[in-house]
């Protein structure tokens, strides 16, 4: 347990540092949006390409990961729909609850996969995110169309957005380069490696900068209910699904780590743009990010006990 807390502390301290920097106005409010864009469009794709190009992809059960990702997304969506009459929320609020229940924070997931399982863990994480992200995006956008207040949306734009997602493109590029990794010029891998080193520190700082604790002052019951579902019930559901699919070893651990992560900060942007409840979404993301130190610790301890048991 001491080793687990010792390993997760630096990651969450970076998130705390990002929040502190934003509150203190350092290096300036205008810094954070470009920094997140740089991380999302340049550094993280470089990290994924660099990792997958040199990884042993033959040992990754891509089919099993796909079945687990699809099952997790669909099962969570069905349960959220069944719970809507009990929650008694309006349509826009429900879309935020659904996003808070189904979306994963790839920044935090990548950081823990690398910290605990090294390059093999990061490679599995990249493949899992590339599978999970399109499914989750389609489900959430469909919910916003059905229940949100934003009116009609162009599905062609949604398709283009998914197809041009930098993390997905990075996964495809890294996979394509994997068979010819030995022929990649050294200066290319060198540049990718340098960019990759900046990816997770900057991404975690941006996660912290995006937290808004003032959003927790209202509708606390909905925020706490969604957080409990995402950080407690969802990992248990994911555990059962992963066991049924026969995934073991590092792949099992990485999927469970992602299941314990909070909702992504991008949920707020989507809610604001497509008629969801953006204020509720901000509260959910903030609460889940703070509480995920508990859910991730519990998952890591259980995984460690399983491995040594």
Buried (B, 14 or more C-beta within 10 A) or exposed (E): EEEBEEBBEEBBEBBBBBBEBBEEEEEEEEBBEEBBEBBBBBBBBBBBBBBBBBBEBEEBBBEBBBBBBBBBBBBBBEBBEEBBEEBEBEBBBBBBBBBBBBBBBBBBBBBBBBBBBEBBBBBBBBBBBBBBBBBBBBBBBBBBBEBBEBEEBEEEEBEEEBEEBBBBBBBBBBBEBBEEEEEBEEEEBEEBBEBBEBBBBBBBBBBBBBBBEEBBEEBEEBBBBBBBBBBBEBBEBBBEBBEEBEBEEBBBBBBBBBBBBBBBBBBBEBBBEBBBBBBBBBBBBBBBBBBBBEBBBBBBBBBBEEEEE
